Amino acid sequence: MEDNQKQDMVDRKAAWIERIFDKLYTATIKNPYGALLVVSVMMNIWQFNINANKDVMWREDITKLNDKINAAVERSVQRELPKQMAPIQAKQDSLNKNVDTSLLNLNGTLESFKKSVKQKFK
């Protein structure tokens, strides 16, 4: 059923185009300048549509390209980030260890100070 409908639509469009060309031929025979004017206007409209579609397609292509570039950069960052973060993480671990050691030393010093103060005032 659908094939018959598609074929019927194709036949109707072909018949419409054939009628248009017949009318254009008849108009050209009767008045060539008027026919050329009509053809010129139709060509201008057609070229305008092609140019507008070209701009839309160009924007879509640029958008797709930008998306691909962004995805590639994101993948690269995900691969390189651990390599670049390793020295920073090691430095932070070292600093944390030093801070912990300093806090232990400070706590020890505080405890010894408390002991000495208690011994002096006994």
Summary of the structure (lengths in Angstrom):
residues: 122
radius of gyration: 41.6
end to end distance: 111.0
largest distance: 131.2
contacts: 240
relative contact order: 0.03
helix: 97%
strand: 0%
